[in-house]
Amino acid sequence: MRGAEERDRRQAAIEAMNAPIPLPADGRGHQADADDGGWLMFHSVGKYAGQKEAIKAALATFADQWCATDDSRWAELDQGRQEMLDRWSDLIGAPHGSVMAAENVTACYDAFFEALPRPTLAGRRVLIAEDCFPSLHFLLAGLAPRLGFELVTVGLRKGAVSVEDEDFIAAWDERVAVAVITWVTSTASRRCDLDALVAHGRSVGSIVTVDITQAVGCLPFDVNAPAIDFAASTSLKWMCGVPGAGMAYVSPALLPSLEPRRRGWFSQPDPFNWQLDRFALAADARRFDNGTPSYLPYIASLPGLRWLVETGIEPIRTRNLALSTRLMEIADNHRLRIVSPRDAAKRGGTVVVEIPADHSPDDIQRGLMAAGIVCDTRSERMRWSPGLITDMASLDVLDRELAGLLRGRG
């Protein structure tokens, strides 16, 4: 009797986690969490109506599965992690089995570079832009002497806010083994011309990788249009997940040549093969697994990805563009320099402005926070990333608060 009650409780928890997440009825996404109308942080942490309840349900299900008195826990946890990878595959047009898991984007890139055949990198170059996400540059600078490649960093022109595509292409020749492209920059929200960059990379025979972290989930992305070799993202930002779940696409054509440095029982076609002389890497992206996987971040992030898929990218981008237009009007009203492109086709999901030198960006951020407007700063730049939960009324508050916080300007 006790066993039947436990099974019923676990089944109820699973059904609660899988229940449809309410979608926004009025374009604001504001049915719950009423204090989130001023959320402008999708470049860092994504939110949606009912998020807290959805994550709680996922964690409750995890607890029930883990504490079960039978041996079903591993299969159920693996199913949740795999759903996260498969749904992300569908989101970016990747075939199932071509997506690997790691703790974060940096770990994904590290695993990929370590798996490349040594002759691929030795004596050659890896190309990256100065306005990349710094963590990737830190990683590659450390890998360069050990793996034998030269790291070439394409710099910004004097006075520029981002690296120009033509400068990246000018530095990209046959000596480049791997190029690391930033699809949308985190400090200027500049969207690169991916078609032109990938076409050039193909012409010189390089492996083409793309960091899509800053915009996947807000802008549509397809690993086949144009065809790339590797793309990595996080469970955070527009993906509306929690920290600790990184994902990366690896081209099926490239997979057979890759031998990850870190391997373990889950790297095999059958993880339960414990014959020491029969180890072999899995044919698909599971070869990048190693020891017992980390399940909890993927399970806790899964509700956000489900919400994203059910909502669709088009309404998210439509709302983002409408709110971004208003944000740029506000910046102009207060004579703030807009660092991000005004052209929506060249911009990600963030409006980036420059705080004047005679004001403290941190003080202005704190002042806005006190009024319910949540954003952040990087040096003198302030980032505003609106999503479905952000409302126009809160942007009016932003406008009024800036008037006071910037009082005294010329």
KALINCOR-V765326 format. One record per residue. N is the residue number from 1. PSI is psi as a letter, one per 20 degrees, with the letter a starting at -180 (NA if undefined). NEAR is the number of other ideal C-beta (glycine too) atoms within 10 Angstrom. D_CENTER is the distance of its C-alpha to the mean C-alpha in Angstrom with 1 decimal. Layout:
N_PSI_NEAR_D_CENTER ; N_PSI_NEAR_D_CENTER
This chain:
1_g_5_45.6 ; 2_h_7_43.2 ; 3_h_10_41.0 ; 4_h_8_41.0 ; 5_h_9_39.9 ; 6_g_15_37.0 ; 7_g_15_35.9 ; 8_g_10_36.2 ; 9_g_13_34.2 ; 10_h_20_31.3 ; 11_h_12_31.5 ; 12_h_13_31.4 ; 13_g_19_28.3 ; 14_g_18_26.5 ; 15_h_11_27.7 ; 16_h_15_26.4 ; 17_h_22_22.9 ; 18_i_15_23.1 ; 19_q_13_24.8 ; 20_p_9_23.3 ; 21_p_19_21.3 ; 22_p_16_23.2 ; 23_q_16_21.8 ; 24_p_17_22.7 ; 25_h_10_26.3 ; 26_j_8_26.6 ; 27_i_13_23.4 ; 28_i_18_22.7 ; 29_k_28_21.0 ; 30_k_19_23.4 ; 31_h_15_25.4 ; 32_r_14_24.5 ; 33_m_17_23.3 ; 34_i_10_25.6 ; 35_j_10_24.6 ; 36_j_23_21.1 ; 37_h_20_22.4 ; 38_j_23_21.6 ; 39_o_24_17.9 ; 40_k_25_16.2 ; 41_k_21_13.2 ; 42_i_30_10.4 ; 43_i_27_8.8 ; 44_g_16_8.9 ; 45_p_16_10.0 ; 46_q_26_10.3 ; 47_q_19_13.8 ; 48_q_25_16.1 ; 49_p_23_19.8 ; 50_j_19_21.0 ; 51_g_20_17.8 ; 52_g_11_19.9 ; 53_h_16_22.4 ; 54_g_23_20.0 ; 55_g_20_18.4 ; 56_g_14_22.1 ; 57_g_20_23.2 ; 58_g_26_20.6 ; 59_h_17_21.7 ; 60_g_17_25.3 ; 61_g_24_25.0 ; 62_g_20_23.6 ; 63_g_12_26.6 ; 64_g_20_29.1 ; 65_g_21_27.9 ; 66_h_13_27.9 ; 67_j_10_31.3 ; 68_q_16_33.0 ; 69_j_10_36.4 ; 70_a_9_35.9 ; 71_k_7_33.8 ; 72_i_12_31.3 ; 73_g_16_28.4 ; 74_g_14_26.9 ; 75_g_9_26.8 ; 76_g_18_25.4 ; 77_g_19_22.6 ; 78_h_15_21.8 ; 79_g_12_21.9 ; 80_g_21_19.2 ; 81_g_20_16.8 ; 82_h_16_17.7 ; 83_h_16_17.2 ; 84_g_26_13.5 ; 85_g_21_13.3 ; 86_h_14_15.6 ; 87_h_16_14.1 ; 88_h_27_10.8 ; 89_g_19_13.3 ; 90_h_13_15.1 ; 91_h_20_12.3 ; 92_j_20_11.9 ; 93_k_13_15.6 ; 94_q_24_15.7 ; 95_q_15_18.8 ; 96_q_12_18.7 ; 97_i_17_19.3 ; 98_j_20_17.2 ; 99_p_29_14.0 ; 100_r_27_14.1 ; 101_q_25_12.8 ; 102_r_23_12.6 ; 103_h_16_12.0 ; 104_a_21_8.9 ; 105_g_23_7.7 ; 106_g_20_11.2 ; 107_h_19_13.0 ; 108_g_28_11.8 ; 109_g_25_13.1 ; 110_g_20_16.1 ; 111_h_25_17.0 ; 112_g_23_16.9 ; 113_g_23_19.0 ; 114_h_16_21.4 ; 115_i_22_21.9 ; 116_q_18_23.1 ; 117_p_10_26.9 ; 118_h_9_28.3 ; 119_h_10_30.3 ; 120_h_16_27.1 ; 121_h_21_26.2 ; 122_p_11_29.6 ; 123_j_10_31.2 ; 124_a_17_28.6 ; 125_q_20_25.8 ; 126_p_24_22.0 ; 127_p_24_20.8 ; 128_q_25_18.1 ; 129_q_23_18.1 ; 130_h_15_19.1 ; 131_k_21_16.4 ; 132_r_20_13.6 ; 133_p_19_11.4 ; 134_h_12_14.5 ; 135_h_14_13.5 ; 136_h_21_13.4 ; 137_g_17_16.8 ; 138_g_11_18.1 ; 139_g_17_17.4 ; 140_h_23_19.0 ; 141_h_13_21.9 ; 142_h_12_22.7 ; 143_h_18_22.6 ; 144_g_17_24.7 ; 145_h_10_28.1 ; 146_h_9_27.7 ; 147_i_18_26.5 ; 148_k_13_28.8 ; 149_r_23_26.7 ; 150_p_15_26.8 ; 151_o_16_23.7 ; 152_p_16_24.1 ; 153_o_16_22.3 ; 154_p_20_22.8 ; 155_r_12_23.7 ; 156_q_15_23.8 ; 157_q_10_27.1 ; 158_p_5_29.3 ; 159_i_5_28.2 ; 160_q_14_25.1 ; 161_i_20_21.8 ; 162_r_23_19.6 ; 163_p_24_20.5 ; 164_q_16_22.3 ; 165_h_18_21.6 ; 166_h_9_25.3 ; 167_h_16_25.3 ; 168_g_21_22.5 ; 169_h_20_24.6 ; 170_h_11_27.8 ; 171_i_18_26.6 ; 172_o_21_25.5 ; 173_a_13_28.5 ; 174_i_11_29.7 ; 175_i_15_29.3 ; 176_o_21_25.5 ; 177_g_21_24.4 ; 178_p_24_20.6 ; 179_p_28_18.7 ; 180_o_24_15.2 ; 181_p_23_14.1 ; 182_o_23_11.6 ; 183_g_22_11.0 ; 184_p_26_10.7 ; 185_q_26_11.8 ; 186_i_23_10.9 ; 187_i_21_14.7 ; 188_i_24_16.1 ; 189_k_27_13.6 ; 190_p_26_15.5 ; 191_p_23_14.6 ; 192_r_21_16.3 ; 193_n_16_18.8 ; 194_h_19_17.1 ; 195_g_10_20.2 ; 196_g_14_22.5 ; 197_g_21_20.5 ; 198_g_21_20.1 ; 199_g_13_23.8 ; 200_g_19_24.9 ; 201_h_23_23.1 ; 202_h_13_24.9 ; 203_h_11_28.2 ; 204_j_13_28.1 ; 205_k_9_27.0 ; 206_q_23_23.8 ; 207_p_21_20.8 ; 208_o_23_17.9 ; 209_q_27_14.3 ; 210_p_25_11.3 ; 211_o_28_8.2 ; 212_j_25_6.2 ; 213_g_25_3.0 ; 214_i_29_5.6 ; 215_i_26_7.0 ; 216_p_27_6.2 ; 217_i_31_8.2 ; 218_h_26_10.3 ; 219_q_19_11.6 ; 220_q_15_12.9 ; 221_p_22_11.9 ; 222_p_13_14.4 ; 223_i_22_14.6 ; 224_i_11_18.3 ; 225_n_12_18.7 ; 226_r_16_19.1 ; 227_p_12_19.1 ; 228_r_25_17.0 ; 229_h_20_17.3 ; 230_p_23_13.9 ; 231_p_27_10.2 ; 232_q_28_7.3 ; 233_r_30_3.7 ; 234_r_24_3.5 ; 235_i_24_5.8 ; 236_a_24_5.7 ; 237_c_24_5.9 ; 238_i_27_7.0 ; 239_i_25_6.6 ; 240_k_25_9.4 ; 241_a_29_9.6 ; 242_r_21_11.0 ; 243_q_14_10.5 ; 244_j_17_11.3 ; 245_n_30_9.6 ; 246_q_24_7.8 ; 247_q_31_8.5 ; 248_p_26_9.9 ; 249_p_27_12.4 ; 250_p_27_15.8 ; 251_p_20_18.5 ; 252_h_14_21.3 ; 253_h_10_23.8 ; 254_h_15_22.4 ; 255_g_19_22.0 ; 256_h_10_25.8 ; 257_i_10_26.1 ; 258_p_21_23.5 ; 259_n_14_24.8 ; 260_p_17_22.4 ; 261_h_10_24.2 ; 262_p_15_23.3 ; 263_r_17_24.8 ; 264_a_14_26.4 ; 265_h_15_27.8 ; 266_i_16_24.6 ; 267_i_20_24.3 ; 268_r_19_27.4 ; 269_h_12_28.1 ; 270_o_10_29.9 ; 271_h_17_28.6 ; 272_j_6_32.1 ; 273_o_12_33.9 ; 274_j_10_35.2 ; 275_o_6_37.7 ; 276_h_6_37.2 ; 277_j_4_38.6 ; 278_k_9_36.6 ; 279_p_13_33.0 ; 280_q_11_30.9 ; 281_q_19_27.3 ; 282_q_17_25.8 ; 283_h_12_25.7 ; 284_a_17_22.2 ; 285_i_24_18.8 ; 286_i_20_20.3 ; 287_i_24_22.0 ; 288_i_27_19.0 ; 289_r_23_19.8 ; 290_e_16_22.5 ; 291_a_11_24.1 ; 292_p_11_23.6 ; 293_q_17_20.0 ; 294_o_14_18.1 ; 295_h_22_18.1 ; 296_g_17_17.7 ; 297_h_20_14.0 ; 298_g_28_13.4 ; 299_h_25_16.4 ; 300_h_23_15.5 ; 301_i_27_12.0 ; 302_g_25_13.8 ; 303_h_26_15.5 ; 304_g_27_12.5 ; 305_h_24_11.5 ; 306_g_20_15.2 ; 307_g_24_15.5 ; 308_g_24_12.9 ; 309_g_14_14.9 ; 310_h_11_18.2 ; 311_g_18_17.6 ; 312_q_12_16.4 ; 313_h_18_14.3 ; 314_g_9_17.6 ; 315_h_14_18.8 ; 316_g_23_15.6 ; 317_h_20_15.8 ; 318_g_13_19.5 ; 319_g_21_19.4 ; 320_g_26_16.9 ; 321_g_14_19.3 ; 322_g_13_22.4 ; 323_h_23_21.2 ; 324_h_23_20.0 ; 325_g_13_23.5 ; 326_h_17_25.1 ; 327_h_24_23.1 ; 328_h_18_24.3 ; 329_g_11_27.8 ; 330_g_20_27.6 ; 331_g_23_26.6 ; 332_h_13_29.5 ; 333_h_11_31.8 ; 334_j_15_31.3 ; 335_k_10_31.4 ; 336_p_19_28.0 ; 337_p_14_26.7 ; 338_o_17_23.7 ; 339_h_22_21.5 ; 340_q_29_18.9 ; 341_q_18_20.5 ; 342_h_12_22.8 ; 343_o_8_22.5 ; 344_h_13_19.8 ; 345_i_7_19.5 ; 346_j_15_18.5 ; 347_q_24_16.1 ; 348_b_28_12.6 ; 349_j_27_12.4 ; 350_p_31_13.9 ; 351_p_29_17.5 ; 352_p_29_18.3 ; 353_r_25_21.9 ; 354_p_16_24.1 ; 355_p_21_26.2 ; 356_q_17_29.8 ; 357_h_7_31.1 ; 358_j_9_33.7 ; 359_q_15_31.3 ; 360_o_15_29.1 ; 361_h_18_25.4 ; 362_g_11_25.2 ; 363_g_11_28.3 ; 364_g_19_27.0 ; 365_g_19_23.7 ; 366_h_11_25.9 ; 367_g_16_28.3 ; 368_h_21_25.7 ; 369_g_14_24.4 ; 370_h_9_28.0 ; 371_j_16_28.2 ; 372_j_15_25.2 ; 373_o_22_22.8 ; 374_o_21_19.6 ; 375_a_23_17.9 ; 376_r_18_17.5 ; 377_q_16_18.8 ; 378_o_13_18.2 ; 379_c_9_21.9 ; 380_i_15_23.6 ; 381_p_19_20.6 ; 382_p_23_19.6 ; 383_p_24_16.4 ; 384_o_29_16.8 ; 385_n_30_14.0 ; 386_q_27_16.0 ; 387_a_24_15.2 ; 388_h_26_17.6 ; 389_i_26_18.9 ; 390_p_29_19.7 ; 391_q_22_23.4 ; 392_h_13_25.7 ; 393_h_11_28.1 ; 394_h_24_25.7 ; 395_h_21_25.3 ; 396_h_12_29.1 ; 397_g_16_29.0 ; 398_g_22_26.6 ; 399_g_17_29.2 ; 400_g_12_32.1 ; 401_h_19_30.6 ; 402_h_22_29.8 ; 403_g_13_33.5 ; 404_g_9_34.6 ; 405_h_19_32.1 ; 406_j_17_32.9 ; 407_p_8_36.6 ; 408_i_7_38.9 ; 409_p_11_37.1 ; 410_NA_5_39.7
